Amino acid sequence: MNLHTPTPEEQQAEIQAVQDTAGISQAEHKRLFQRGAKWLCAGLLLMGMSFLINFMLFHSDVSFNTAMYLITSAGGVCMIKGLADMVGF
């Protein structure tokens, strides 16, 4: 078995390559966190709107299934997307 011992230059080049691909910069993380916060707020807004529509239409004869399922689901998806961006997925 022929093992190659890397030279210091090769070691430094490998270390630099790993550092370049290891993670995201602080600026990129901040941008993703802010984007996640916006998605989270949008999800909370949609959930709040859904709650208000359901609350106002509860005793009426109007069907509010669309608000109950569609808007609530969209709000939940927005919240999950926002949390994923904030955590870093």
Backbone hydrogen bonds, N-H to C=O, Kabsch-Sander energy under -0.5 kcal/mol:
donor,donor_aa,acceptor,acceptor_aa,energy
3,L,1,M,-0.8
5,T,3,L,-0.6
11,Q,7,T,-2.5
12,Q,8,P,-2.4
13,A,9,E,-2.3
14,E,10,E,-2.2
15,I,11,Q,-2.5
16,Q,12,Q,-2.4
17,A,13,A,-2.0
18,V,14,E,-2.2
19,Q,15,I,-2.3
20,D,16,Q,-2.1
21,T,17,A,-1.3
22,A,18,V,-1.1
23,G,19,Q,-0.6
29,H,25,S,-2.3
30,K,26,Q,-2.6
31,R,27,A,-2.2
32,L,28,E,-2.5
33,F,29,H,-2.6
34,Q,30,K,-2.4
35,R,31,R,-2.3
36,G,32,L,-2.5
37,A,33,F,-2.2
38,K,34,Q,-1.9
39,W,35,R,-2.2
40,L,36,G,-2.6
41,C,37,A,-2.3
42,A,38,K,-2.3
43,G,39,W,-2.3
44,L,40,L,-2.4
45,L,41,C,-2.4
46,L,42,A,-2.4
47,M,43,G,-2.4
48,G,44,L,-2.5
49,M,45,L,-2.6
50,S,46,L,-2.4
51,F,47,M,-2.4
52,L,48,G,-2.5
53,I,49,M,-2.6
54,N,50,S,-2.6
55,F,51,F,-2.7
56,M,52,L,-2.6
57,L,53,I,-2.2
58,F,54,N,-0.6
60,S,57,L,-1.0
68,M,64,F,-2.3
69,Y,65,N,-2.5
70,L,66,T,-1.8
71,I,66,T,-1.2
72,T,67,A,-0.9
73,S,69,Y,-2.1
74,A,70,L,-2.5
75,G,71,I,-2.4
76,G,72,T,-2.3
77,V,73,S,-2.5
78,C,74,A,-2.3
79,M,75,G,-2.2
80,I,76,G,-2.3
81,K,77,V,-2.5
82,G,78,C,-2.5
83,L,79,M,-2.5
84,A,80,I,-2.3
85,D,81,K,-2.3
86,M,82,G,-2.2
87,V,83,L,-2.3
88,G,84,A,-2.3
89,F,84,A,-2.5
